[in-house]
Amino acid sequence: MNILISDEAPEGFGLSMTVPQGFSRDLLTVELVAALRESLVATDSLTQIWIEDAQMDDDKLLNSIGFSSYRDLWQMRCKFPPNGEGIATRPYICGVDDKAFLEVNSRAFSWHPEQGSLDLSKLDDLFKEEWFDDEGFLLLEVENRLAGFCWTKVHHQSDLTVGEIFAIAVDPDFHGRGFGKPLTISGLNYLANVGADLGMLYVEADNIPAIRIYEDIGFTHFCTNRAYRNSV
């Protein structure tokens, strides 16, 4: 099990690394220091380290090598069927819906360091991923406009098929109209119909309004991915 180094760090960072779930805590700081040394990134560069499934003592371990936590990402899971009713959507059409989607995505995720930087080139790369399924990329149209989307992803594990709400958003122009919850449910219903055993999504731990919606649907907290950064 190796520490993963991202091909592209988020804006403001010179390097981004991920410690996968289950990594030995006995080796964590030694391996991180070695990875930082081998990365050839300048020592005064801002570095991000993600710890998947963060544990109680991880803050202390990362503090010992000069890193402090700054962001928590919850993984939440739910059983099927979800609580509530969905909403009418249609599948994404590659090459037709790209511009409208990117515009809505940019407005909805202007605050998000990863999703907010999505452009046409990165979108094309996602379309080439083995998991991509245009039928599972659901678009909500209201008043002849793209009002929101729910992009799903299926993970086939050895003994479990997990259906992920990969990205979901409502255009800020349509906020306050109650579209978020039924759009999420539509995505979960799609995932259940294609054979997923349960639903899953990631949400910022401080996004309380979204967490409350997800809890109403039936999601519960499963684990926390925590991001750390150094002081430069």
C-alpha positions, 0 to 999 in steps of 0.5 A, a space after each residue: 500500500 503506497 502513498 499516492 501523489 496526485 498528477 495535479 495539485 489544487 490551486 495554491 498547492 505545489 503538491 497533493 498526496 493521499 494516504 489510502 485507507 488502512 495505511 499503517 500508522 506505525 509507518 505513516 510519518 516516516 513514509 510521508 517524510 520520504 515521499 515529500 523528500 522524493 517529490 522534488 517539490 521545493 521545501 517552501 511549497 504549500 503541500 496538501 496531504 489527504 488521510 482517508 478514514 482519518 483516525 483519532 491520533 492522526 492530528 498528532 502524527 501530522 503535527 509532528 512533521 509540520 502539518 495541521 488539519 484544515 478540511 474534513 470530508 465526510 463519506 456518508 452512506 445509505 440503504 435503498 430505497 431512499 426516503 422521498 420522491 425523485 424528480 424527472 431528469 434526462 441523461 447527459 449528452 456528451 458534446 451537446 450538454 458540455 457548455 451548459 453543464 460547465 457553466 452551471 458547475 462553475 457557478 455552483 462550485 465556485 468555492 470548491 477547490 477541485 470541482 470548481 476548476 473543472 474545464 472542458 479538457 478535464 471533463 473530456 478526461 472524465 468521459 474517457 474513464 472506464 466508469 463513466 456512464 452517460 445514462 447515470 449523468 442526470 440533468 434537471 431542466 426547468 423553464 428550458 434551462 439546465 437547473 441542476 445535475 446529479 452525476 453518479 458513479 458505480 464502484 464494483 468491489 469484491 463483495 459489494 457494489 457501491 453507488 456514488 453520487 459523484 457530483 450534485 448541484 443546483 444552479 444558484 439561480 434555482 436555489 430555494 426551490 427544493 430541487 436538491 433533495 429530489 435530485 439526489 433521490 433520482 440519482 440514488 434510484 438510478 443507482 439502485 436500478 443498475 444493481 448498487 447495494 447501497 448509496 454513497 457520497 462525499 460532503 464537506 463536514 461543515 456543509 450543515 444544510 446539505 448534511 441535513 438533507 442527506 440525513 432526511 434521505 437516509 444517509 449516515 456518517 460512515 468515515 472522514 477523509 481529512 486534509 492537512 497542509 504545512 506552514 510555509 
